[in-house]
Amino acid sequence: MASKTRKIEIFSAGCSVCEDEVRAVKDAACPSCDVRVLDTTSPEVRRKAAGLGIKSVPAVVIDGALAGCCTNRGIDVGVLRSLGLGQPIA
């Protein structure tokens, strides 16, 4: 028998950017959505986030799958270096 709820997990650091996104997801949710906010300042939540491949927050997981809009995010040191990171100004 299929579940009557969709499990929505929002991984958040509690910052103002995260709070805006949390509000947007909650506003878009329906009665079938069980929305939970997980605080990434908790070591347990950080471990769970790492296991799901979360590299930046906010990130949304729906029924155990990281949403496509939240994948491949995070910093890329190579890109930052191409923009001058670590290179002295002559």
PDB file of N, CA, C and O in Angstrom:
ATOM      1  N   MET A   1       0.846  -1.179   0.000  1.00  0.00           N
ATOM      2  CA  MET A   1       0.000   0.000   0.000  1.00  0.00           C
ATOM      3  C   MET A   1       0.888   1.238   0.000  1.00  0.00           C
ATOM      4  O   MET A   1       1.843   1.303   0.774  1.00  0.00           O
ATOM      5  N   ALA A   2       0.605   2.195  -0.827  1.00  0.00           N
ATOM      6  CA  ALA A   2       1.403   3.416  -0.950  1.00  0.00           C
ATOM      7  C   ALA A   2       1.162   4.323   0.255  1.00  0.00           C
ATOM      8  O   ALA A   2       0.080   4.349   0.840  1.00  0.00           O
ATOM      9  N   SER A   3       2.206   5.058   0.597  1.00  0.00           N
ATOM     10  CA  SER A   3       2.101   6.010   1.696  1.00  0.00           C
ATOM     11  C   SER A   3       1.172   7.148   1.297  1.00  0.00           C
ATOM     12  O   SER A   3       1.102   7.522   0.126  1.00  0.00           O
ATOM     13  N   LYS A   4       0.471   7.687   2.264  1.00  0.00           N
ATOM     14  CA  LYS A   4      -0.437   8.801   2.000  1.00  0.00           C
ATOM     15  C   LYS A   4       0.238  10.150   2.222  1.00  0.00           C
ATOM     16  O   LYS A   4      -0.392  11.199   2.088  1.00  0.00           O
ATOM     17  N   THR A   5       1.535  10.113   2.564  1.00  0.00           N
ATOM     18  CA  THR A   5       2.275  11.362   2.734  1.00  0.00           C
ATOM     19  C   THR A   5       3.579  11.304   1.951  1.00  0.00           C
ATOM     20  O   THR A   5       4.144  10.237   1.712  1.00  0.00           O
ATOM     21  N   ARG A   6       4.021  12.458   1.572  1.00  0.00           N
ATOM     22  CA  ARG A   6       5.308  12.610   0.893  1.00  0.00           C
ATOM     23  C   ARG A   6       6.250  13.220   1.933  1.00  0.00           C
ATOM     24  O   ARG A   6       5.935  14.249   2.531  1.00  0.00           O
ATOM     25  N   LYS A   7       7.391  12.592   2.144  1.00  0.00           N
ATOM     26  CA  LYS A   7       8.355  13.060   3.140  1.00  0.00           C
ATOM     27  C   LYS A   7       9.264  14.115   2.510  1.00  0.00           C
ATOM     28  O   LYS A   7      10.027  13.818   1.591  1.00  0.00           O
ATOM     29  N   ILE A   8       9.176  15.339   3.007  1.00  0.00           N
ATOM     30  CA  ILE A   8       9.981  16.456   2.523  1.00  0.00           C
ATOM     31  C   ILE A   8      10.935  16.857   3.641  1.00  0.00           C
ATOM     32  O   ILE A   8      10.497  17.230   4.730  1.00  0.00           O
ATOM     33  N   GLU A   9      12.234  16.782   3.376  1.00  0.00           N
ATOM     34  CA  GLU A   9      13.234  17.198   4.362  1.00  0.00           C
ATOM     35  C   GLU A   9      13.991  18.394   3.797  1.00  0.00           C
ATOM     36  O   GLU A   9      14.531  18.343   2.692  1.00  0.00           O
ATOM     37  N   ILE A  10      14.018  19.460   4.571  1.00  0.00           N
ATOM     38  CA  ILE A  10      14.762  20.653   4.171  1.00  0.00           C
ATOM     39  C   ILE A  10      15.974  20.757   5.083  1.00  0.00           C
ATOM     40  O   ILE A  10      15.835  20.912   6.297  1.00  0.00           O
ATOM     41  N   PHE A  11      17.154  20.673   4.502  1.00  0.00           N
ATOM     42  CA  PHE A  11      18.398  20.811   5.257  1.00  0.00           C
ATOM     43  C   PHE A  11      18.742  22.293   5.271  1.00  0.00           C
ATOM     44  O   PHE A  11      18.892  22.916   4.220  1.00  0.00           O
ATOM     45  N   SER A  12      18.865  22.851   6.469  1.00  0.00           N
ATOM     46  CA  SER A  12      19.026  24.292   6.629  1.00  0.00           C
ATOM     47  C   SER A  12      20.076  24.610   7.686  1.00  0.00           C
ATOM     48  O   SER A  12      20.272  23.856   8.639  1.00  0.00           O
ATOM     49  N   ALA A  13      20.747  25.744   7.496  1.00  0.00           N
ATOM     50  CA  ALA A  13      21.688  26.232   8.507  1.00  0.00           C
ATOM     51  C   ALA A  13      21.044  27.302   9.381  1.00  0.00           C
ATOM     52  O   ALA A  13      21.680  27.820  10.299  1.00  0.00           O
ATOM     53  N   GLY A  14      19.790  27.632   9.100  1.00  0.00           N
ATOM     54  CA  GLY A  14      19.087  28.614   9.904  1.00  0.00           C
ATOM     55  C   GLY A  14      19.365  30.063   9.533  1.00  0.00           C
ATOM     56  O   GLY A  14      18.916  30.976  10.226  1.00  0.00           O
ATOM     57  N   CYS A  15      20.097  30.282   8.450  1.00  0.00           N
ATOM     58  CA  CYS A  15      20.409  31.656   8.034  1.00  0.00           C
ATOM     59  C   CYS A  15      19.194  32.267   7.333  1.00  0.00           C
ATOM     60  O   CYS A  15      18.212  31.575   7.065  1.00  0.00           O
ATOM     61  N   SER A  16      19.267  33.563   7.040  1.00  0.00           N
ATOM     62  CA  SER A  16      18.126  34.229   6.424  1.00  0.00           C
ATOM     63  C   SER A  16      17.836  33.689   5.028  1.00  0.00           C
ATOM     64  O   SER A  16      16.671  33.608   4.636  1.00  0.00           O
ATOM     65  N   VAL A  17      18.861  33.319   4.271  1.00  0.00           N
ATOM     66  CA  VAL A  17      18.635  32.733   2.949  1.00  0.00           C
ATOM     67  C   VAL A  17      17.902  31.402   3.098  1.00  0.00           C
ATOM     68  O   VAL A  17      16.935  31.137   2.384  1.00  0.00           O
ATOM     69  N   CYS A  18      18.360  30.574   4.017  1.00  0.00           N
ATOM     70  CA  CYS A  18      17.701  29.290   4.248  1.00  0.00           C
ATOM     71  C   CYS A  18      16.259  29.497   4.694  1.00  0.00           C
ATOM     72  O   CYS A  18      15.355  28.805   4.226  1.00  0.00           O
ATOM     73  N   GLU A  19      16.046  30.441   5.590  1.00  0.00           N
ATOM     74  CA  GLU A  19      14.696  30.676   6.103  1.00  0.00           C
ATOM     75  C   GLU A  19      13.744  31.083   4.999  1.00  0.00           C
ATOM     76  O   GLU A  19      12.590  30.654   4.994  1.00  0.00           O
ATOM     77  N   ASP A  20      14.200  31.901   4.062  1.00  0.00           N
ATOM     78  CA  ASP A  20      13.359  32.284   2.919  1.00  0.00           C
ATOM     79  C   ASP A  20      12.985  31.065   2.096  1.00  0.00           C
ATOM     80  O   ASP A  20      11.837  30.930   1.673  1.00  0.00           O
ATOM     81  N   GLU A  21      13.944  30.176   1.865  1.00  0.00           N
ATOM     82  CA  GLU A  21      13.690  28.980   1.072  1.00  0.00           C
ATOM     83  C   GLU A  21      12.793  27.996   1.818  1.00  0.00           C
ATOM     84  O   GLU A  21      11.929  27.359   1.216  1.00  0.00           O
ATOM     85  N   VAL A  22      12.997  27.875   3.116  1.00  0.00           N
ATOM     86  CA  VAL A  22      12.132  27.016   3.934  1.00  0.00           C
ATOM     87  C   VAL A  22      10.691  27.496   3.817  1.00  0.00           C
ATOM     88  O   VAL A  22       9.778  26.692   3.628  1.00  0.00           O
ATOM     89  N   ARG A  23      10.492  28.787   3.928  1.00  0.00           N
ATOM     90  CA  ARG A  23       9.155  29.367   3.821  1.00  0.00           C
ATOM     91  C   ARG A  23       8.552  29.074   2.436  1.00  0.00           C
ATOM     92  O   ARG A  23       7.374  28.731   2.334  1.00  0.00           O
ATOM     93  N   ALA A  24       9.357  29.207   1.375  1.00  0.00           N
ATOM     94  CA  ALA A  24       8.875  28.944   0.018  1.00  0.00           C
ATOM     95  C   ALA A  24       8.432  27.490  -0.145  1.00  0.00           C
ATOM     96  O   ALA A  24       7.393  27.222  -0.748  1.00  0.00           O
ATOM     97  N   VAL A  25       9.216  26.551   0.391  1.00  0.00           N
ATOM     98  CA  VAL A  25       8.854  25.133   0.288  1.00  0.00           C
ATOM     99  C   VAL A  25       7.589  24.867   1.091  1.00  0.00           C
ATOM    100  O   VAL A  25       6.689  24.173   0.617  1.00  0.00           O
ATOM    101  N   LYS A  26       7.511  25.407   2.291  1.00  0.00           N
ATOM    102  CA  LYS A  26       6.320  25.210   3.111  1.00  0.00           C
ATOM    103  C   LYS A  26       5.089  25.808   2.440  1.00  0.00           C
ATOM    104  O   LYS A  26       4.009  25.218   2.486  1.00  0.00           O
ATOM    105  N   ASP A  27       5.243  26.964   1.822  1.00  0.00           N
ATOM    106  CA  ASP A  27       4.117  27.597   1.125  1.00  0.00           C
ATOM    107  C   ASP A  27       3.648  26.760  -0.055  1.00  0.00           C
ATOM    108  O   ASP A  27       2.458  26.752  -0.368  1.00  0.00           O
ATOM    109  N   ALA A  28       4.562  26.055  -0.715  1.00  0.00           N
ATOM    110  CA  ALA A  28       4.227  25.254  -1.882  1.00  0.00           C
ATOM    111  C   ALA A  28       3.706  23.865  -1.508  1.00  0.00           C
ATOM    112  O   ALA A  28       3.149  23.161  -2.350  1.00  0.00           O
ATOM    113  N   ALA A  29       3.888  23.477  -0.251  1.00  0.00           N
ATOM    114  CA  ALA A  29       3.497  22.135   0.196  1.00  0.00           C
ATOM    115  C   ALA A  29       1.975  21.980   0.221  1.00  0.00           C
ATOM    116  O   ALA A  29       1.230  22.952   0.342  1.00  0.00           O
ATOM    117  N   CYS A  30       1.544  20.730   0.101  1.00  0.00           N
ATOM    118  CA  CYS A  30       0.113  20.416   0.172  1.00  0.00           C
ATOM    119  C   CYS A  30      -0.135  19.575   1.425  1.00  0.00           C
ATOM    120  O   CYS A  30       0.813  19.222   2.127  1.00  0.00           O
ATOM    121  N   PRO A  31      -1.379  19.254   1.710  1.00  0.00           N
ATOM    122  CA  PRO A  31      -1.675  18.438   2.897  1.00  0.00           C
ATOM    123  C   PRO A  31      -1.008  17.057   2.879  1.00  0.00           C
ATOM    124  O   PRO A  31      -0.839  16.446   3.935  1.00  0.00           O
ATOM    125  N   SER A  32      -0.629  16.560   1.706  1.00  0.00           N
ATOM    126  CA  SER A  32       0.049  15.265   1.624  1.00  0.00           C
ATOM    127  C   SER A  32       1.545  15.361   1.902  1.00  0.00           C
ATOM    128  O   SER A  32       2.226  14.338   1.977  1.00  0.00           O
ATOM    129  N   CYS A  33       2.062  16.578   2.056  1.00  0.00           N
ATOM    130  CA  CYS A  33       3.493  16.791   2.285  1.00  0.00           C
ATOM    131  C   CYS A  33       3.786  16.884   3.776  1.00  0.00           C
ATOM    132  O   CYS A  33       3.215  17.714   4.483  1.00  0.00           O
ATOM    133  N   ASP A  34       4.676  16.026   4.242  1.00  0.00           N
ATOM    134  CA  ASP A  34       5.158  16.071   5.622  1.00  0.00           C
ATOM    135  C   ASP A  34       6.504  16.785   5.583  1.00  0.00           C
ATOM    136  O   ASP A  34       7.538  16.166   5.331  1.00  0.00           O
ATOM    137  N   VAL A  35       6.483  18.095   5.836  1.00  0.00           N
ATOM    138  CA  VAL A  35       7.680  18.927   5.710  1.00  0.00           C
ATOM    139  C   VAL A  35       8.394  19.007   7.054  1.00  0.00           C
ATOM    140  O   VAL A  35       7.800  19.339   8.080  1.00  0.00           O
ATOM    141  N   ARG A  36       9.685  18.693   7.015  1.00  0.00           N
ATOM    142  CA  ARG A  36      10.518  18.789   8.224  1.00  0.00           C
ATOM    143  C   ARG A  36      11.781  19.563   7.897  1.00  0.00           C
ATOM    144  O   ARG A  36      12.381  19.376   6.839  1.00  0.00           O
ATOM    145  N   VAL A  37      12.175  20.428   8.809  1.00  0.00           N
ATOM    146  CA  VAL A  37      13.402  21.208   8.648  1.00  0.00           C
ATOM    147  C   VAL A  37      14.468  20.569   9.521  1.00  0.00           C
ATOM    148  O   VAL A  37      14.260  20.368  10.717  1.00  0.00           O
ATOM    149  N   LEU A  38      15.609  20.249   8.921  1.00  0.00           N
ATOM    150  CA  LEU A  38      16.710  19.615   9.638  1.00  0.00           C
ATOM    151  C   LEU A  38      17.855  20.614   9.771  1.00  0.00           C
ATOM    152  O   LEU A  38      18.296  21.198   8.781  1.00  0.00           O
ATOM    153  N   ASP A  39      18.326  20.804  10.981  1.00  0.00           N
ATOM    154  CA  ASP A  39      19.346  21.794  11.308  1.00  0.00           C
ATOM    155  C   ASP A  39      20.743  21.220  11.090  1.00  0.00           C
ATOM    156  O   ASP A  39      21.170  20.320  11.813  1.00  0.00           O
ATOM    157  N   THR A  40      21.446  21.742  10.097  1.00  0.00           N
ATOM    158  CA  THR A  40      22.767  21.214   9.760  1.00  0.00           C
ATOM    159  C   THR A  40      23.851  21.594  10.759  1.00  0.00           C
ATOM    160  O   THR A  40      25.008  21.213  10.584  1.00  0.00           O
ATOM    161  N   THR A  41      23.499  22.333  11.797  1.00  0.00           N
ATOM    162  CA  THR A  41      24.488  22.569  12.857  1.00  0.00           C
ATOM    163  C   THR A  41      24.598  21.341  13.759  1.00  0.00           C
ATOM    164  O   THR A  41      25.509  21.256  14.583  1.00  0.00           O
ATOM    165  N   SER A  42      23.684  20.401  13.607  1.00  0.00           N
ATOM    166  CA  SER A  42      23.719  19.149  14.359  1.00  0.00           C
ATOM    167  C   SER A  42      24.646  18.158  13.656  1.00  0.00           C
ATOM    168  O   SER A  42      24.515  17.946  12.451  1.00  0.00           O
ATOM    169  N   PRO A  43      25.580  17.549  14.387  1.00  0.00           N
ATOM    170  CA  PRO A  43      26.484  16.563  13.764  1.00  0.00           C
ATOM    171  C   PRO A  43      25.727  15.408  13.101  1.00  0.00           C
ATOM    172  O   PRO A  43      26.132  14.939  12.038  1.00  0.00           O
ATOM    173  N   GLU A  44      24.655  14.954  13.703  1.00  0.00           N
ATOM    174  CA  GLU A  44      23.866  13.854  13.139  1.00  0.00           C
ATOM    175  C   GLU A  44      23.252  14.261  11.797  1.00  0.00           C
ATOM    176  O   GLU A  44      23.258  13.482  10.844  1.00  0.00           O
ATOM    177  N   VAL A  45      22.727  15.470  11.730  1.00  0.00           N
ATOM    178  CA  VAL A  45      22.131  15.956  10.481  1.00  0.00           C
ATOM    179  C   VAL A  45      23.217  16.159   9.427  1.00  0.00           C
ATOM    180  O   VAL A  45      22.993  15.864   8.253  1.00  0.00           O
ATOM    181  N   ARG A  46      24.387  16.656   9.823  1.00  0.00           N
ATOM    182  CA  ARG A  46      25.491  16.829   8.872  1.00  0.00           C
ATOM    183  C   ARG A  46      25.900  15.491   8.270  1.00  0.00           C
ATOM    184  O   ARG A  46      26.174  15.407   7.072  1.00  0.00           O
ATOM    185  N   ARG A  47      25.943  14.443   9.094  1.00  0.00           N
ATOM    186  CA  ARG A  47      26.285  13.106   8.588  1.00  0.00           C
ATOM    187  C   ARG A  47      25.228  12.629   7.591  1.00  0.00           C
ATOM    188  O   ARG A  47      25.561  12.071   6.545  1.00  0.00           O
ATOM    189  N   LYS A  48      23.973  12.847   7.913  1.00  0.00           N
ATOM    190  CA  LYS A  48      22.887  12.454   7.008  1.00  0.00           C
ATOM    191  C   LYS A  48      22.995  13.227   5.697  1.00  0.00           C
ATOM    192  O   LYS A  48      22.833  12.656   4.618  1.00  0.00           O
ATOM    193  N   ALA A  49      23.267  14.524   5.795  1.00  0.00           N
ATOM    194  CA  ALA A  49      23.409  15.364   4.592  1.00  0.00           C
ATOM    195  C   ALA A  49      24.558  14.859   3.726  1.00  0.00           C
ATOM    196  O   ALA A  49      24.419  14.758   2.507  1.00  0.00           O
ATOM    197  N   ALA A  50      25.675  14.545   4.340  1.00  0.00           N
ATOM    198  CA  ALA A  50      26.832  14.039   3.588  1.00  0.00           C
ATOM    199  C   ALA A  50      26.480  12.736   2.887  1.00  0.00           C
ATOM    200  O   ALA A  50      26.875  12.518   1.742  1.00  0.00           O
ATOM    201  N   GLY A  51      25.749  11.881   3.560  1.00  0.00           N
ATOM    202  CA  GLY A  51      25.349  10.604   2.980  1.00  0.00           C
ATOM    203  C   GLY A  51      24.423  10.765   1.780  1.00  0.00           C
ATOM    204  O   GLY A  51      24.382   9.908   0.897  1.00  0.00           O
ATOM    205  N   LEU A  52      23.687  11.859   1.756  1.00  0.00           N
ATOM    206  CA  LEU A  52      22.778  12.139   0.639  1.00  0.00           C
ATOM    207  C   LEU A  52      23.463  12.920  -0.484  1.00  0.00           C
ATOM    208  O   LEU A  52      22.867  13.155  -1.535  1.00  0.00           O
ATOM    209  N   GLY A  53      24.716  13.321  -0.258  1.00  0.00           N
ATOM    210  CA  GLY A  53      25.450  14.084  -1.267  1.00  0.00           C
ATOM    211  C   GLY A  53      25.189  15.573  -1.227  1.00  0.00           C
ATOM    212  O   GLY A  53      25.479  16.281  -2.191  1.00  0.00           O
ATOM    213  N   ILE A  54      24.646  16.056  -0.128  1.00  0.00           N
ATOM    214  CA  ILE A  54      24.370  17.489   0.001  1.00  0.00           C
ATOM    215  C   ILE A  54      25.680  18.224   0.237  1.00  0.00           C
ATOM    216  O   ILE A  54      26.439  17.895   1.149  1.00  0.00           O
ATOM    217  N   LYS A  55      25.934  19.231  -0.604  1.00  0.00           N
ATOM    218  CA  LYS A  55      27.170  20.008  -0.515  1.00  0.00           C
ATOM    219  C   LYS A  55      26.932  21.446  -0.096  1.00  0.00           C
ATOM    220  O   LYS A  55      27.870  22.145   0.286  1.00  0.00           O
ATOM    221  N   SER A  56      25.690  21.893  -0.162  1.00  0.00           N
ATOM    222  CA  SER A  56      25.363  23.252   0.271  1.00  0.00           C
ATOM    223  C   SER A  56      23.906  23.289   0.726  1.00  0.00           C
ATOM    224  O   SER A  56      23.102  22.433   0.358  1.00  0.00           O
ATOM    225  N   VAL A  57      23.593  24.275   1.515  1.00  0.00           N
ATOM    226  CA  VAL A  57      22.233  24.439   2.015  1.00  0.00           C
ATOM    227  C   VAL A  57      21.704  25.809   1.611  1.00  0.00           C
ATOM    228  O   VAL A  57      22.491  26.733   1.405  1.00  0.00           O
ATOM    229  N   PRO A  58      20.414  25.957   1.497  1.00  0.00           N
ATOM    230  CA  PRO A  58      19.408  24.942   1.778  1.00  0.00           C
ATOM    231  C   PRO A  58      19.366  23.881   0.688  1.00  0.00           C
ATOM    232  O   PRO A  58      19.713  24.131  -0.466  1.00  0.00           O
ATOM    233  N   ALA A  59      18.936  22.702   1.082  1.00  0.00           N
ATOM    234  CA  ALA A  59      18.774  21.590   0.150  1.00  0.00           C
ATOM    235  C   ALA A  59      17.500  20.843   0.539  1.00  0.00           C
ATOM    236  O   ALA A  59      17.140  20.771   1.713  1.00  0.00           O
ATOM    237  N   VAL A  60      16.833  20.294  -0.461  1.00  0.00           N
ATOM    238  CA  VAL A  60      15.566  19.607  -0.229  1.00  0.00           C
ATOM    239  C   VAL A  60      15.677  18.159  -0.686  1.00  0.00           C
ATOM    240  O   VAL A  60      16.171  17.864  -1.775  1.00  0.00           O
ATOM    241  N   VAL A  61      15.207  17.272   0.169  1.00  0.00           N
ATOM    242  CA  VAL A  61      15.153  15.844  -0.122  1.00  0.00           C
ATOM    243  C   VAL A  61      13.688  15.442  -0.086  1.00  0.00           C
ATOM    244  O   VAL A  61      12.987  15.710   0.890  1.00  0.00           O
ATOM    245  N   ILE A  62      13.227  14.797  -1.154  1.00  0.00           N
ATOM    246  CA  ILE A  62      11.835  14.363  -1.234  1.00  0.00           C
ATOM    247  C   ILE A  62      11.812  12.849  -1.331  1.00  0.00           C
ATOM    248  O   ILE A  62      12.365  12.253  -2.255  1.00  0.00           O
ATOM    249  N   ASP A  63      11.155  12.244  -0.351  1.00  0.00           N
ATOM    250  CA  ASP A  63      11.067  10.776  -0.273  1.00  0.00           C
ATOM    251  C   ASP A  63      12.434  10.124  -0.418  1.00  0.00           C
ATOM    252  O   ASP A  63      12.580   9.123  -1.118  1.00  0.00           O
ATOM    253  N   GLY A  64      13.433  10.693   0.244  1.00  0.00           N
ATOM    254  CA  GLY A  64      14.771  10.106   0.295  1.00  0.00           C
ATOM    255  C   GLY A  64      15.692  10.453  -0.850  1.00  0.00           C
ATOM    256  O   GLY A  64      16.842  10.013  -0.866  1.00  0.00           O
ATOM    257  N   ALA A  65      15.216  11.241  -1.821  1.00  0.00           N
ATOM    258  CA  ALA A  65      16.047  11.600  -2.973  1.00  0.00           C
ATOM    259  C   ALA A  65      16.328  13.097  -2.972  1.00  0.00           C
ATOM    260  O   ALA A  65      15.417  13.915  -2.842  1.00  0.00           O
ATOM    261  N   LEU A  66      17.599  13.439  -3.117  1.00  0.00           N
ATOM    262  CA  LEU A  66      17.988  14.840  -3.197  1.00  0.00           C
ATOM    263  C   LEU A  66      17.398  15.442  -4.462  1.00  0.00           C
ATOM    264  O   LEU A  66      17.597  14.907  -5.553  1.00  0.00           O
ATOM    265  N   ALA A  67      16.677  16.545  -4.331  1.00  0.00           N
ATOM    266  CA  ALA A  67      16.043  17.193  -5.477  1.00  0.00           C
ATOM    267  C   ALA A  67      17.108  17.648  -6.471  1.00  0.00           C
ATOM    268  O   ALA A  67      18.172  18.128  -6.079  1.00  0.00           O
ATOM    269  N   GLY A  68      16.815  17.495  -7.749  1.00  0.00           N
ATOM    270  CA  GLY A  68      17.754  17.852  -8.804  1.00  0.00           C
ATOM    271  C   GLY A  68      18.247  19.283  -8.710  1.00  0.00           C
ATOM    272  O   GLY A  68      19.390  19.574  -9.061  1.00  0.00           O
ATOM    273  N   CYS A  69      17.386  20.181  -8.236  1.00  0.00           N
ATOM    274  CA  CYS A  69      17.793  21.577  -8.119  1.00  0.00           C
ATOM    275  C   CYS A  69      18.833  21.776  -7.020  1.00  0.00           C
ATOM    276  O   CYS A  69      19.430  22.848  -6.917  1.00  0.00           O
ATOM    277  N   CYS A  70      19.050  20.765  -6.213  1.00  0.00           N
ATOM    278  CA  CYS A  70      19.970  20.879  -5.077  1.00  0.00           C
ATOM    279  C   CYS A  70      21.245  20.058  -5.258  1.00  0.00           C
ATOM    280  O   CYS A  70      22.073  19.993  -4.349  1.00  0.00           O
ATOM    281  N   THR A  71      21.407  19.437  -6.411  1.00  0.00           N
ATOM    282  CA  THR A  71      22.606  18.627  -6.649  1.00  0.00           C
ATOM    283  C   THR A  71      23.706  19.471  -7.273  1.00  0.00           C
ATOM    284  O   THR A  71      23.456  20.538  -7.833  1.00  0.00           O
ATOM    285  N   ASN A  72      24.912  18.973  -7.164  1.00  0.00           N
ATOM    286  CA  ASN A  72      26.086  19.614  -7.761  1.00  0.00           C
ATOM    287  C   ASN A  72      26.251  21.064  -7.344  1.00  0.00           C
ATOM    288  O   ASN A  72      26.750  21.886  -8.111  1.00  0.00           O
ATOM    289  N   ARG A  73      25.838  21.367  -6.147  1.00  0.00           N
ATOM    290  CA  ARG A  73      26.041  22.723  -5.645  1.00  0.00           C
ATOM    291  C   ARG A  73      27.191  22.697  -4.652  1.00  0.00           C
ATOM    292  O   ARG A  73      27.668  21.633  -4.258  1.00  0.00           O
ATOM    293  N   GLY A  74      27.613  23.844  -4.270  1.00  0.00           N
ATOM    294  CA  GLY A  74      28.742  23.971  -3.372  1.00  0.00           C
ATOM    295  C   GLY A  74      29.856  24.676  -4.111  1.00  0.00           C
ATOM    296  O   GLY A  74      29.758  24.929  -5.312  1.00  0.00           O
ATOM    297  N   ILE A  75      30.904  24.990  -3.397  1.00  0.00           N
ATOM    298  CA  ILE A  75      31.995  25.720  -4.041  1.00  0.00           C
ATOM    299  C   ILE A  75      32.835  24.789  -4.901  1.00  0.00           C
ATOM    300  O   ILE A  75      32.912  23.586  -4.651  1.00  0.00           O
ATOM    301  N   ASP A  76      33.451  25.358  -5.904  1.00  0.00           N
ATOM    302  CA  ASP A  76      34.380  24.653  -6.773  1.00  0.00           C
ATOM    303  C   ASP A  76      35.680  25.449  -6.723  1.00  0.00           C
ATOM    304  O   ASP A  76      35.796  26.507  -7.342  1.00  0.00           O
ATOM    305  N   VAL A  77      36.655  24.928  -5.979  1.00  0.00           N
ATOM    306  CA  VAL A  77      37.913  25.649  -5.778  1.00  0.00           C
ATOM    307  C   VAL A  77      38.600  25.928  -7.111  1.00  0.00           C
ATOM    308  O   VAL A  77      39.240  26.968  -7.265  1.00  0.00           O
ATOM    309  N   GLY A  78      38.480  25.028  -8.066  1.00  0.00           N
ATOM    310  CA  GLY A  78      39.075  25.266  -9.382  1.00  0.00           C
ATOM    311  C   GLY A  78      38.504  26.503 -10.045  1.00  0.00           C
ATOM    312  O   GLY A  78      39.246  27.305 -10.613  1.00  0.00           O
ATOM    313  N   VAL A  79      37.201  26.660  -9.978  1.00  0.00           N
ATOM    314  CA  VAL A  79      36.564  27.854 -10.545  1.00  0.00           C
ATOM    315  C   VAL A  79      37.008  29.092  -9.777  1.00  0.00           C
ATOM    316  O   VAL A  79      37.300  30.127 -10.376  1.00  0.00           O
ATOM    317  N   LEU A  80      37.057  28.989  -8.463  1.00  0.00           N
ATOM    318  CA  LEU A  80      37.482  30.136  -7.653  1.00  0.00           C
ATOM    319  C   LEU A  80      38.920  30.533  -7.980  1.00  0.00           C
ATOM    320  O   LEU A  80      39.241  31.719  -8.044  1.00  0.00           O
ATOM    321  N   ARG A  81      39.779  29.543  -8.184  1.00  0.00           N
ATOM    322  CA  ARG A  81      41.173  29.844  -8.547  1.00  0.00           C
ATOM    323  C   ARG A  81      41.240  30.547  -9.906  1.00  0.00           C
ATOM    324  O   ARG A  81      42.049  31.453 -10.108  1.00  0.00           O
ATOM    325  N   SER A  82      40.379  30.116 -10.835  1.00  0.00           N
ATOM    326  CA  SER A  82      40.379  30.772 -12.165  1.00  0.00           C
ATOM    327  C   SER A  82      39.918  32.212 -12.063  1.00  0.00           C
ATOM    328  O   SER A  82      40.170  33.011 -12.965  1.00  0.00           O
ATOM    329  N   LEU A  83      39.244  32.550 -10.974  1.00  0.00           N
ATOM    330  CA  LEU A  83      38.796  33.932 -10.755  1.00  0.00           C
ATOM    331  C   LEU A  83      39.763  34.724  -9.892  1.00  0.00           C
ATOM    332  O   LEU A  83      39.516  35.891  -9.587  1.00  0.00           O
ATOM    333  N   GLY A  84      40.880  34.085  -9.491  1.00  0.00           N
ATOM    334  CA  GLY A  84      41.907  34.811  -8.774  1.00  0.00           C
ATOM    335  C   GLY A  84      42.171  34.350  -7.348  1.00  0.00           C
ATOM    336  O   GLY A  84      43.107  34.845  -6.719  1.00  0.00           O
ATOM    337  N   LEU A  85      41.396  33.435  -6.823  1.00  0.00           N
ATOM    338  CA  LEU A  85      41.633  32.945  -5.469  1.00  0.00           C
ATOM    339  C   LEU A  85      43.028  32.358  -5.366  1.00  0.00           C
ATOM    340  O   LEU A  85      43.420  31.539  -6.197  1.00  0.00           O
ATOM    341  N   GLY A  86      43.782  32.768  -4.356  1.00  0.00           N
ATOM    342  CA  GLY A  86      45.109  32.234  -4.119  1.00  0.00           C
ATOM    343  C   GLY A  86      46.188  32.792  -5.019  1.00  0.00           C
ATOM    344  O   GLY A  86      47.318  32.305  -4.999  1.00  0.00           O
ATOM    345  N   GLN A  87      45.869  33.791  -5.799  1.00  0.00           N
ATOM    346  CA  GLN A  87      46.840  34.381  -6.701  1.00  0.00           C
ATOM    347  C   GLN A  87      47.115  35.821  -6.266  1.00  0.00           C
ATOM    348  O   GLN A  87      46.218  36.664  -6.283  1.00  0.00           O
ATOM    349  N   PRO A  88      48.357  36.094  -5.879  1.00  0.00           N
ATOM    350  CA  PRO A  88      48.682  37.450  -5.438  1.00  0.00           C
ATOM    351  C   PRO A  88      48.430  38.470  -6.554  1.00  0.00           C
ATOM    352  O   PRO A  88      48.615  38.181  -7.736  1.00  0.00           O
ATOM    353  N   ILE A  89      48.014  39.641  -6.156  1.00  0.00           N
ATOM    354  CA  ILE A  89      47.840  40.721  -7.109  1.00  0.00           C
ATOM    355  C   ILE A  89      49.199  41.354  -7.356  1.00  0.00           C
ATOM    356  O   ILE A  89      49.872  41.783  -6.418  1.00  0.00           O
ATOM    357  N   ALA A  90      49.597  41.410  -8.605  1.00  0.00           N
ATOM    358  CA  ALA A  90      50.920  41.932  -8.942  1.00  0.00           C
ATOM    359  C   ALA A  90      50.898  43.443  -8.992  1.00  0.00           C
ATOM    360  O   ALA A  90      51.924  44.067  -9.262  1.00  0.00           O
TER     361      ALA A  90
END
